[in-house]
Amino acid sequence: MSDEETVKLSDKTNVGLPLRNLIGLASAVAIGTWAWFGLQEKLNQHDMRLQLMRAEVDSNSEFSQQLQRGEISTASSQEMYLLLEHTSRQLSALEMSVADGKAVSINKQQELTLKFLGDRVNTLEDKIESIRDKMAEMKANGNGAH
């Protein structure tokens, strides 16, 4: 190349570029940048969702294993045991008062109360039996089976 064909660039160099092409280039760069950051954001959302799901599955697995081993019990099973104990005490007290003659068994309210409490005790015993069956079944399936 000769000195006449050498290109010198400086801050005062003029470039002949149509405005339409310049706007097109700027738009393409802006759209590409927007798409890139949108893709990054979507990947971050999916990653966070996967981490939360993994943590939830791990905690559920740990709870299930502890329940199978009998290390913990659920609130509903504890509540049923307490209700059964309380209802049994009430039923025994009413039956004793009827047997001692302190309460007249002809009284409809007491008969209804006795019947209700008897039904409640039977229902709670059935529920506890079903929980025991489920616990035995879970223990029989092994610690790792879900």
Buried (B, 14 or more C-beta within 10 A) or exposed (E): EEEEEEEEEEEEEEEEEEEEEEEEEEEEEEEEEEEEEEEEEEEEEEEEEEEEEEEEEEEEEEEBBEBBEEEEEEEEBEEBBEBBEEBBEBBEEBBEBBEEEEBEEEEEEBBEBBEEBBEBBEBBEEBBEEBEEEBEEBEEEEEEEE
